[in-house]
């Protein structure tokens, strides 16, 4: 179980715009006047942070799509979602 994240399911903050371009997420944060691009795994986490998946669901999906063990997937997912939340790119439902 992933800890140290808000309860619920992550979803893109309503003020954020994002597109997948050439397999990478391009995320625009108008509040911070920033553009961020995510690598393949970050993009997949971003896609799964759709309000329908819990952080644990996302980690399990990563183990099915990539050669990664569940504890590593959980740690990476928690760290990445935590960073996105801290930058106001995600909210929780």
Secondary structure, DSSP 8 states (H G I E B T S, - for coil): ---SS-SSEEEE-TTEEEEEETTEEEEEETTTTEEEE--HHHHHHHHH-EEEEEHHHHHHHHHHHSS--HHHHHHHHHHHHHHHHHTTSEEE-
